[in-house]
């Protein structure tokens, strides 16, 4: 069961990185408005910090650390919140190419399904004893 959990964490992390790469690719293709910097905008800075925290959490989950288990659900909520907040404040123009189609219809749903599987394993009473 531990090996399945670790494989799910690795797959979730890979899918997250692909989603971030797609976001960067899309921002590059669409282009920024003059005077806007990628790192100076508060939404991009928040998402950069979140991405670092999310990948650190994946590392802690992989190592079966208690802190990874405790911070996973708040980070999932933060991901959803940041996604909705960024779309409300600064709607993203999307180039609907093949990368978009694969990301939107395959990678993103798989990412959320695997997050649910990881969360269900974290909640399972039998699996709590694996974390130290």
C-alpha positions as CSV (number, residue, x, y, z in Angstrom):
1,X,0.0,0.0,0.0
2,X,2.9,2.3,0.7
3,X,4.4,1.8,-2.8
4,X,1.0,2.6,-4.4
5,X,0.8,5.8,-2.3
6,X,4.3,6.8,-3.3
7,X,3.6,6.2,-7.0
8,X,0.4,8.3,-6.7
9,X,2.4,11.1,-5.1
10,X,5.0,11.0,-7.9
11,X,2.3,10.9,-10.6
12,X,0.4,13.8,-8.9
13,X,3.6,15.8,-8.8
14,X,4.4,15.1,-12.4
15,X,0.9,16.2,-13.5
16,X,1.2,19.3,-11.4
17,X,4.5,20.2,-13.1
18,X,2.8,19.7,-16.5
19,X,0.0,22.0,-15.5
20,X,2.4,24.7,-14.4
21,X,4.4,24.2,-17.6
22,X,1.2,24.6,-19.7
23,X,0.4,27.8,-17.8
24,X,3.8,29.2,-18.5
25,X,3.6,28.1,-22.1
26,X,0.2,29.7,-22.5
27,X,1.4,32.9,-20.9
28,X,4.3,33.0,-23.3
29,X,2.2,32.3,-26.4
30,X,-0.4,34.8,-25.6
31,X,2.2,37.3,-24.3
32,X,2.1,39.8,-21.5
33,X,0.7,43.3,-21.9
34,X,3.4,46.0,-22.0
35,X,4.5,47.0,-18.5
36,X,3.4,43.7,-16.9
37,X,6.1,41.4,-15.5
38,X,5.5,37.8,-14.8
39,X,7.1,37.9,-11.4
40,X,5.9,41.3,-10.3
41,X,2.2,40.6,-10.6
42,X,0.9,39.4,-7.2
43,X,-1.1,36.5,-8.6
44,X,2.0,35.1,-10.3
45,X,4.1,35.6,-7.2
46,X,1.5,33.8,-5.0
47,X,1.2,30.9,-7.5
48,X,5.0,30.6,-7.5
49,X,5.2,30.4,-3.7
50,X,2.2,28.0,-3.8
51,X,4.0,25.8,-6.4
52,X,7.1,25.6,-4.2
53,X,5.0,24.7,-1.2
54,X,3.0,22.1,-3.1
55,X,6.1,20.4,-4.4
56,X,7.7,20.4,-0.9
57,X,4.5,18.8,0.4
58,X,4.8,16.1,-2.3
59,X,8.3,15.4,-1.0
60,X,7.1,15.2,2.6
61,X,4.3,12.9,1.5
62,X,6.8,10.7,-0.4
63,X,9.0,10.5,2.7
64,X,5.9,9.7,4.8
65,X,6.4,12.7,7.0
66,X,3.5,13.8,9.3
67,X,3.8,17.4,8.1
68,X,3.0,16.3,4.6
69,X,-0.1,14.6,5.7
70,X,-1.2,17.6,7.8
71,X,-0.6,20.2,5.1
72,X,-2.0,18.3,2.0
73,X,-5.7,19.3,2.3
74,X,-5.0,23.0,3.0
75,X,-2.8,23.1,-0.1
76,X,-5.5,21.4,-2.2
77,X,-8.0,24.1,-1.0
78,X,-5.4,26.8,-1.7
79,X,-4.9,25.4,-5.3
80,X,-8.6,25.6,-6.0
81,X,-8.9,29.0,-4.3
82,X,-5.9,30.5,-6.2
83,X,-7.3,29.1,-9.5
84,X,-10.7,30.7,-9.0
85,X,-9.3,34.0,-7.6
86,X,-6.8,34.4,-10.5
87,X,-9.5,33.8,-13.1
88,X,-11.9,36.3,-11.4
89,X,-9.2,39.0,-11.0
90,X,-7.3,38.5,-14.2
91,X,-9.0,36.2,-16.7
92,X,-6.5,34.3,-18.7
93,X,-6.7,34.2,-22.5
94,X,-6.2,30.6,-23.6
95,X,-4.6,29.5,-26.8
96,X,-6.7,26.4,-27.6
97,X,-4.0,24.2,-29.2
98,X,-3.2,20.6,-28.7
99,X,-1.3,21.2,-25.5
100,X,-4.4,22.9,-24.1
101,X,-6.7,20.0,-25.2
102,X,-4.4,17.4,-23.6
103,X,-3.9,19.5,-20.4
104,X,-7.6,20.5,-20.0
105,X,-9.2,17.1,-20.9
106,X,-6.6,14.6,-19.8
107,X,-3.9,15.9,-17.4
108,X,-6.1,18.2,-15.2
109,X,-8.8,15.6,-14.6
110,X,-6.2,12.9,-13.9
111,X,-4.5,15.3,-11.5
112,X,-7.7,15.9,-9.5
113,X,-8.6,12.2,-9.5
114,X,-5.1,11.3,-8.1
115,X,-5.4,14.1,-5.5
116,X,-8.6,12.5,-4.4
117,X,-6.9,9.1,-4.2
118,X,-4.0,10.5,-2.2
119,X,-6.5,12.3,0.1
120,X,-8.5,9.1,0.7
121,X,-5.4,7.2,1.5
122,X,-4.3,9.9,4.0
123,X,-7.7,9.8,5.7
124,X,-7.7,6.0,5.9
125,X,-7.2,4.9,9.5
126,X,-5.0,2.0,8.5
127,X,-2.6,4.2,6.6
128,X,-2.0,6.7,9.5
129,X,0.6,4.4,11.1
130,X,2.9,4.8,8.2
131,X,3.6,8.5,8.9
132,X,6.2,9.4,11.4
